[in-house]
Amino acid sequence: MAKKQASSGTPATAALAAAGVPYTLHPYTHDPAAESYGMEAAQVLGVAPSRVFKTLMVEIDGRLAVGIVPVSGTLDLKAIAASLGSKKAAMADPKAAERRTGYVLGGISPLGQRQSSPTVLDESALGFPTVLVSGGRRGLDIELAPADLARLTNARIAPIAGA
């Protein structure tokens, strides 16, 4: 994998470049009518949905946290809460997620967020040599090694994906 095009620069790609992490950009034309940003990326890029991960913001005990799970499934709110030492979690307010991360919905990357948050990566990511996550805008995914994703986001690894 190689670094590509500064013209596609986002805070996510800047964070990867600063860390010296190898990655591949996968730009595509986003369809505003798409019902699921992540499934759209998987289909357009021809990648198994289990290898494309979505970034979801949750609220746990009054603080925001990040869950990274395959687009083929859902985020298990009880599991992410337990992995962060709590009993329950709720999906974060979309506007709060945008303010916290500096990204728009459908383009929230786990990398290069405006303010870092406790992060949990679903353990299934470790079963792939590379995974794809949002590159920081709709229509841009970044492919990188799951170990690099976990290290750069300081993520805990836990089974947080639901069916």
C-alpha positions as CSV (number, residue, x, y, z in Angstrom):
1,M,0.0,0.0,0.0
2,A,1.2,3.5,-0.7
3,K,0.3,6.9,0.3
4,K,-1.7,8.7,-2.4
5,Q,-2.7,12.2,-3.6
6,A,-2.5,15.2,-1.2
7,S,-5.5,16.5,-3.1
8,S,-7.7,14.0,-1.3
9,G,-6.3,15.3,2.0
10,T,-8.4,15.1,5.1
11,P,-7.5,15.2,8.8
12,A,-7.6,11.4,8.6
13,T,-5.0,11.2,5.8
14,A,-2.9,13.9,7.5
15,A,-2.9,11.7,10.7
16,L,-1.8,8.7,8.7
17,A,0.9,10.6,6.9
18,A,2.2,12.1,10.2
19,A,2.4,8.7,11.7
20,G,4.1,7.2,8.7
21,V,1.5,4.5,8.3
22,P,1.0,2.9,4.9
23,Y,-2.5,3.2,3.5
24,T,-4.4,3.2,0.2
25,L,-7.1,5.7,-0.6
26,H,-10.3,4.4,-2.3
27,P,-12.3,7.4,-3.6
28,Y,-15.6,6.8,-5.2
29,T,-18.6,8.9,-6.4
30,H,-21.0,9.0,-3.5
31,D,-24.7,8.7,-4.3
32,P,-26.8,11.0,-2.1
33,A,-29.7,8.6,-2.4
34,A,-27.7,5.7,-0.9
35,E,-29.5,4.4,2.3
36,S,-26.2,3.2,3.9
37,Y,-22.9,5.0,3.5
38,G,-20.9,1.9,4.5
39,M,-22.8,-0.6,2.3
40,E,-22.6,1.9,-0.6
41,A,-18.8,1.9,-0.2
42,A,-18.6,-1.9,0.0
43,Q,-20.7,-2.3,-3.1
44,V,-19.0,0.5,-5.2
45,L,-15.5,-0.6,-4.2
46,G,-16.3,-4.4,-4.6
47,V,-15.1,-5.2,-1.1
48,A,-16.8,-7.6,1.3
49,P,-19.0,-5.7,3.8
50,S,-17.4,-7.5,6.6
51,R,-14.1,-5.8,5.7
52,V,-15.6,-2.3,5.5
53,F,-16.0,-0.7,8.9
54,K,-18.3,2.1,10.0
55,T,-17.5,4.6,12.7
56,L,-20.3,5.2,15.2
57,M,-20.4,7.7,18.1
58,V,-22.1,6.6,21.3
59,E,-22.8,8.3,24.6
60,I,-21.8,6.3,27.7
61,D,-22.2,7.9,31.2
62,G,-22.4,11.4,29.7
63,R,-19.3,11.1,27.6
64,L,-18.8,10.3,23.9
65,A,-17.0,7.2,22.7
66,V,-16.4,5.6,19.3
67,G,-17.3,2.1,18.1
68,I,-15.8,0.7,14.9
69,V,-17.8,-2.2,13.5
70,P,-18.3,-3.9,10.1
71,V,-21.0,-2.3,7.9
72,S,-22.5,-5.8,7.5
73,G,-23.7,-5.7,11.1
74,T,-24.7,-3.4,13.9
75,L,-23.1,-2.0,17.0
76,D,-24.1,-3.9,20.2
77,L,-24.6,-1.1,22.6
78,K,-24.4,-3.3,25.7
79,A,-21.2,-4.8,24.5
80,I,-19.5,-1.4,23.8
81,A,-20.7,-0.1,27.2
82,A,-19.3,-3.2,28.9
83,S,-15.9,-2.9,27.1
84,L,-15.7,0.7,28.5
85,G,-16.7,-0.3,32.0
86,S,-20.3,0.7,32.0
87,K,-23.7,-0.9,31.8
88,K,-25.4,0.9,28.9
89,A,-24.8,3.1,25.9
90,A,-26.9,5.1,23.5
91,M,-26.2,6.4,20.1
92,A,-24.8,9.9,20.3
93,D,-26.7,12.9,19.0
94,P,-25.6,13.3,15.3
95,K,-24.8,17.0,15.8
96,A,-22.7,16.2,18.9
97,A,-20.8,13.5,16.9
98,E,-20.1,16.0,14.1
99,R,-18.9,18.7,16.5
100,R,-16.7,16.2,18.4
101,T,-15.1,14.7,15.3
102,G,-15.0,17.6,12.9
103,Y,-16.6,15.3,10.2
104,V,-20.1,15.1,8.7
105,L,-22.3,12.1,9.1
106,G,-21.4,9.5,6.5
107,G,-17.9,10.7,6.5
108,I,-16.9,10.3,10.1
109,S,-13.5,8.7,10.2
110,P,-12.0,7.1,13.3
111,L,-8.7,8.8,12.4
112,G,-7.9,12.5,12.7
113,Q,-10.9,13.4,14.8
114,R,-11.0,17.0,16.2
115,Q,-11.2,15.6,19.8
116,S,-10.2,12.0,20.6
117,S,-12.7,9.8,22.3
118,P,-12.4,6.4,23.9
119,T,-12.5,4.0,21.0
120,V,-13.4,0.3,20.6
121,L,-12.6,-1.7,17.5
122,D,-14.6,-4.9,16.8
123,E,-12.4,-7.9,17.1
124,S,-13.4,-9.2,13.7
125,A,-11.1,-6.5,12.1
126,L,-8.1,-8.6,13.3
127,G,-9.2,-11.4,10.9
128,F,-8.2,-9.3,7.9
129,P,-4.8,-8.2,6.6
130,T,-6.5,-4.8,5.8
131,V,-9.8,-3.1,6.5
132,L,-11.5,0.0,5.1
133,V,-12.8,2.9,7.1
134,S,-14.1,6.3,6.2
135,G,-11.4,8.7,4.9
136,G,-13.1,11.7,6.4
137,R,-15.6,12.6,3.8
138,R,-18.4,10.9,1.9
139,G,-17.0,9.0,-1.1
140,L,-13.5,8.3,0.4
141,D,-12.4,5.2,2.2
142,I,-9.0,4.4,3.6
143,E,-7.5,0.9,3.5
144,L,-5.0,0.1,6.3
145,A,-3.9,-2.7,8.6
146,P,-6.2,-3.2,11.5
147,A,-3.3,-3.1,13.9
148,D,-2.4,0.4,12.6
149,L,-6.0,1.5,13.0
150,A,-6.1,0.2,16.6
151,R,-2.8,1.8,17.4
152,L,-3.5,5.2,15.9
153,T,-7.0,5.5,17.6
154,N,-5.7,3.9,20.9
155,A,-8.6,1.5,20.5
156,R,-9.5,-1.4,22.7
157,I,-10.3,-4.6,20.8
158,A,-13.6,-6.2,21.9
159,P,-16.5,-8.1,20.4
160,I,-18.9,-5.2,19.9
161,A,-20.6,-6.1,16.6
162,G,-24.2,-7.4,16.6
163,A,-25.8,-9.3,13.8
